[in-house]
Amino acid sequence: MTNQIVGNKNQTTRTDVINLLKEDHKKVKSLFAEYEELQEKKDSNDKKAKIVQQICTELTLHALVEEAIVYPAAREAIEDEDLMDEADVEHAGAKKLIAELQVMSPEESHYDAKVTVLKEYIEHHVKEEEKEMFSQLKDSNVDLDQLGQEVINYKQDHKDSELKKSPPKTNTISPKKSETIHRKNS
C-alpha cells in the first residue's frame, strides 16, 4: 500500500523517486556519522575501512542511478542547465575521492581528511539536490513514481555487477539526454 493523497499534484508514495533518493541520502549521512565516532578511537581501522567501503558502495550506486535515470529526466523537465551541470561536476569530484579511498587504508596519510572532504562534498550536493532540484522536479510533469520504479529496477540490476568493478569512472561530466520521457499521464 502506498501513501498518497488522491488528487494532489504533490502526492508522495514509497516509490516516488524523490523519497527513494532521500532515503539514500539519510543512509550515507548515517554512515558518515558512524565513521566520525571512530575517528579518535584506537584500534578502529578495520571498522573504519568497512564503513568507508559501505559509503563508497552506496555513493557509487547512487551516482550511477542518478546519472543513468534521474538526471536525464531532470534535465528535460526542469531546464536548469546550471544546476544540472553543477550536479555533474559534484559527482565527478566525489567519484575521484571515492576512487582514491577505495585503494587506501585507514593508516595512510590523508585518509581521514579525504573521508571528511567527501562528506562535505556530499552534504553540499544533497542540500542543493533536495532544496533546488527536487522541488523543481515535484513541480514538473515528471511521473515521480515511474521514475522511482526505474531507479529500483536499475539498482536491483546493477548492485552486484557495477560495484564489483574497480573504482568508478570520473569522467561523467558529459550529460546525456534522456531517451525516455518520464511524463505524468494527463
N, C-alpha and C positions, 0 to 999 in steps of 0.2 A: 504494500500500500504506500502511495506517495503522499507527501504533504503538499497540498496545493490549494489555492483559493480559486475556485472556478470563476472565470470572467475577469480576473485581474491580470493586466498585462505583465505585471511583475511577479507572477506566480513562481514558486520555487518547489522543486522536487529533489529527491535524493539523487537523481541522475542529471540534474541541472549542472552544466559544465562549470559554472562559477562555484557552486558548492563543492564539487569534486576537487577543483584546483585549490580552494581554500583549505580543504582537508589535508592536501599535500603540504601546503604552507605550514599548517599547525604541526604536522608530524616532524618536519625538518626543524622547525623552531624548537620543538621539544628535544630533539637530538642534540642541537647546539647547546641547549641548557644543560643536558647531561654531561656533555663534553666539558663545559665550563666548570662544573662541580669537580671534575677530576684533575683540572689543570695543576693545582698545587699539591695534590696527594702523591705520596711516594708510591712506587711500585704500581702505578696505574697505566703504564704504557700499553699493555695488552688490551685493556678496556678502551683506552683512548683510540687505539688503532681500529678496533672493531666498530666503535661509534663513528669514526671518520669514514670508514668503509661504507657504513649504512648511509651516512649523509651523502657521500659521493654517489652511491647507487640510487638513492631517492631523487637527488637532484638531476642525475643523468636521465633517468626515465621521464621525469617531469619535463625537462627541457626538450627531450625528443618528441614527446606528445604535444607540447605546445608548438614546436616548430613544424611538426607534420600536420597538425589538425587545427589547433586553436588560432595561431597567428595568421595563417592564410585566410581563415574566415573573418577574423577581426579586421584584417587589412581591408577586405572588401566592405565590411559592414560599417566601420566607424570612420574610415577615410581620414585617419590622423597619422600621416606618414612619419612625422617627427616622433611621436610616441612609439610607434611600431619599430622604427629604426633604432631608437634608444633601447628598446627591449632586446633587439637582436644583438646589439653591442654588449649589453649587460650579460646576455647569455654567453657570448664569446669570452668575456673576461672571467666569468665563473668557470667555464669549461677549462680554461687554461689553468686555473688554480686547482681544479679537480684532477686534471691530468698530472700535475706536479705532486699533489698529495697522494695519489694512488701509487706512486713509485717511491714514496718516502716512508720513513718510520718515525715514530714519536721522539726518538733520541736525537734525530738530526736537527741541525741548526735551522731556525726559522719555521719549524713545523707548526708550533703553536701560533706564531704570527700569521702564517698562511691560513690556518683554520679561522682565526679571528677576522682576517680580511675577507675571507669567503663569506663568513656570517654577515659582515657588514654589507657586502655586495648584495647578498640575498635579502636582507632586511630592506634595503633601499628598493630593490626590484619588486619585492612583494608589496611594499607600500604604494608604489606607483601603479602596479597592476591592479591591486584591489581598489584603490581610490579613483583612478582615472580610466583604465581600460575596461574593468568590469562594469563600472557604471555606464559607460558608453555602450557596451555590449547589451546590457539589460534594456537600454532604450532603443536598441536597433531591432531589425526584423529577423535576427538570427534565432533559429529554433534551438534554444539552450539545452533542451532535453535530448534532441537528436545529436547535437554536438557532444553532449556528455556521454551518450551511449557509444559514440565513435571513440571517445577517449578511453572508456572502459575496455572496449574491444581491442584497441591499439595496445593498451598496457598488457592485457592478457596475452596477446600475440607476441609482444616484444620483450616482456620482462626478462625471460631467461636468455633468449638469443642475443639481444642487443647488449645486455650488461656483462656477458661473458667475454665480449670483445675487449681489446685493450682500451686505454684511456680514450675518452670521447674526442672527436674531431673538433678543432677550434675554429674552423673556417666556415661558420654557418651564418655569416652576415648577409649573404645574398638571399633576399626573401623570394618566395615563390608564390604566385597567385594560386588561390585555391581552385582545384579542378571541380570541386563540388560546392555548389552554393547552398549554404545552410540557412534556408529561409523558413520562417513560420508559415504554416498553412493558413491562408486567409479564408 
